[in-house]
Amino acid sequence: MRRAFARWVLAAGLLVPAIAGAASPPVRTDHLQSRLVAETTAAVPGTTLTLGLLLEHDPHWHTYWRNPGDSGLATTIALTLPAGVTAEPIAWPHPQRFELSGIVNFGYGGRRLLPVTIAVPADYAAPTLPVRAAANWLICEVECIPGKAEYAFELPVAAKAGIDARWSADFAAARADQPRASTATLALAADADAIALSLRGLQAEAAPPQWQWFPETAEVFANGAAPQWQRTADGWQARWPKSEYFTALPEEVALVAVDGAGSAWRFAASTAGAAASPAAAPGVAIEPLGLLTALLLAFAGGVILNLMPCVFPVLSIKAMAALGSADDRAELRRHGLWYALGIVATFLALAAALLALRAGGEQLGWGFQLQEPRFVAAVALLLFAMALSFSGVWELGGRFMGAGQRLTEGHGARASFFTGALAVVVASPCTAPFMGTALGWALAQPALAALAVFVALGLGLAAPMLLLGFVPALARMLPRSGPWLQGFRQLLAFPLYLTVVWLLWVYGEQTSPLGMARVLAALTALAFALWLIGRRPAMRSRTLRAGAALAAAATALLALALPLSAPPPAAAAVRAATDAGAEPWSERRLAELRAAGTPVLVNMTAAWCITCLANERVALSSDTVRAALAERGVVYLKGDWTRHDEAITRYLQRYGRNGVPLYVLYPPGGGEPRVLPQLLTTDGVADAIRSM
């Protein structure tokens, strides 16, 4: 008897670690205790098992559902599992409704489990199944606090598994609250201020007016309202006010309803023919432009683009060609037409590349090529070579190093065409007034409409040079060519040098000081080679000149081919800190502040955006604006788009933009945000802040 009892005690002792291994230790964070648990005591190869994130909220605190409502962020779970073991998304139980000061949220309070199903392959042979997970959430009462935790445990692998009694009630409750797919048919239609709903196929005793409705699809329905159902001959109809975020019906809309018995149902409607569009920003209505309006805005933006600092260096190149042809109007017209063709062709090439990459799932915006450091370095090398030529260090010649120069210098069609191409390359960091709205509309349209907008933008950029050739009165205003042009040509080299300095700084921001030093070394080698080539009396040997050109080209290529050294992770924070009181932007931080009703100013910028930098120096960094921010308690968030960042790209698209700058002012209490102009003034920003 004693021996049998001892065997039972030993077996129980061995079983305890196995059962304990079916859950992670609890993690205590602000107002929440969480842990990752398994529904069964073992994993069985060839079957599925359910894990769960068990959340125990402090009284009056809550986390969020897949659609958090007016504010907040959905809880996320990232699982790390052995090879071959796969996981499904969270199977969300139906939520609760939380309302504070007119802000409606959907989420969970008290004790709630979020289940995740994983599949264990039949050939899984390890004795245990290690489970690792990282969860993130936002927990709120009146204030909101972001939280995160990591979990780990190992589940025994066995031929059979029993239910772990410790969590069985939690899994049962989560399963009971899972919305079941309804067989009823839901149809939707949008009108001026509401969504019309039609339900057919419900059981006769169903009573939708008494049910609690939750929009699973965000930014379609007003979260604070409820559908007003009426009986019809073949079902039910209702109107549900639109969300203030609404722009268009997505391709599928889903609703969750909880009936009088506490059962949850999911209704899905396919809105065939309605293309999904970028979600509008909270409270910001994106004007539905027509093609003609978009073309006019793009043309106006292209004309204004000529006044942007980034285009000045290329205009200096074209100015030399125009002055050299001032006495020949026919030649001046040819220059203008080829210049315009180069601009339009390059705009179309960039637009086609952008549209193709976006169709492949890339989150890209206007100026995307300047987010690639090697492209920035290549443009810096080209402009430096051109500046040295303007300074008289070398003249056109040489088979190798003269290639880029021959494309843009001179008076022929080729020079005019490639000067136009270069104008687009250096103009792409800028977003002129009207231009951002037009491009944001264009990139949400079919390809032909989008390309037409880019053509209009190119014609606007080329318009001043075209006018010189086709308006005699303007051509007569040009000074006649003469010896003075040589000195003027040398003077125009300095805008090119300044552009190279700016590009070097951008490259350093994108990579590191070491990376910038490599490009500086390449520029020095290039200057030395071009100086040798320019000494033609002493460099009569073609072999020597070719060797110098090859050495310079090799140095430049080496600088571009070396591995890029990334900036430190805190680089964005360091750049944001250059503005007093600025914080790095993130979706999570913005959501926290909005949920707390805090006023926010968002500045989306990039190191290669000249307009952005000018606005920051002139307005955002001024004492007047800083005083206004402090006076109204505004939190200043700064997003850095110098390198590719999908989160910032999505944010820009929400406001119908595809490039920087973008300035958004969120008033206190969750009111409607306001988009500020792309060209800022100190008084304009301060007045906008104080008038919230």
Buried (B, 14 or more C-beta within 10 A) or exposed (E): EEEEEEEEEEEEEEEEEBBEBBBBEBBEBEBBBBBBBBBBBBBBBEEEBBBBBBBBBBEEBBBBBBBBBBBBBBBEBEBEBBEEBEBEEBBBBBBBBBEBEEBBBBBBBEEBBBBBBBBBBEEBEEEBBBBBBBBBBBBBBEBBBBBEBEBEBBBBBBEEBEEBEBBEEBBEEBBEBBBEEBEBBBBBEBEEEBBBBBBEEBEEEBEBEEBBBBBBBBBBBBBBBBBEBEEEEEBBBBBBBBBBBBBBBBEBBBBBBBBEEEBBBBBBBEBEEBEEBBBBBBBBEBEEBEBEBBBBBBBBBBBBBBEBBBBBBBBBBBBBBBBBBBEBBEBBBBBBBBBBBBBBBBBBEBBBEBBEEBEEEEBBBBBBBBBBBBBBBBBBBBBBBBBBBBBEBBBEBBEBBBEBBBBBBBBBBEBBBBBBBBBBBBBBBBBBBBBBBBBBBBBBBEEEBBBBBBBBBBBBBBBBBBEBBEEEEEBEEBEEBEEEBEEBBEEBBBBBBBBBEBBBBBBBBBBBEEBBEBBBBBBEBBBBBBBBBBEEEEBEEEEEBBBBBBBBBEBBEEBBEBEBEEBEEEBBBEBBBEBEBBBBBBEEBBBBBBBBBBBBBBBBBBBBBBBBBBBBEBBBBBEBBBEBBEEBEBBBBBBBBBBBBEBBBBBBBBBBBBBBBBBBBBBBBBEEBBBBEBBBBBEBBBEBBEEB
